Amino acid sequence: PCDGKTPSDLETLLFAAENAGLPVDKVKEFLTGNSLTNYVLDEVVNQKSEFKTQTGVPHFKFSVDGGVEFELPGAQDEDYFVRLLDRIVDMELERRAEAKL
């Protein structure tokens, strides 16, 4: 029913919300309000320093909760990604094994 319609159009979103069984009045209030303004501004402030360190486009960041973290600036070939992901997995497995000791 929304084929060919702009997904950022308010009426399209409300139509989709209604079809999904969501309360249209609450969805409209959310979409036209500013309830997430402070959240978004806080995220921008928190991420601002991180953006300054990015030196290439695209920029990839890989991390494992509480463990290994890598950043990869600029475009790379697929072999580089495979080697990096293998290294991340190996390092994380080592970190977990050491944590058990």
Phi, psi and omega in degrees: 000340180257008181304133177079001180262154181285122183291348179264359180284131183302314182296323177296316180295319179292322176298315179296320179298317179297316179295334179274357178084017179274153178289109187301322181296320179289323178296316180297318179299317179295312184291330182262353180269191181232033184296338180258005184304309181296322178299312181297315179297320177298318179296320178298314179297315181296325184270347185303315181294326179292322180297329181295335182273351181281124185246358182218158176234126357288169179230125182246143177230125179245135177208153174243129184315122176071012185222237188289141178216133178226146171240142184229102180276143175080169181287140179226157178280166186295328178298322179297317178298316180299314180297319179296315180295321175300316180296318179299315180298314179300315181295321180292320177298319177296317180299317180292321178296319178294326180293333180282341182288000000 
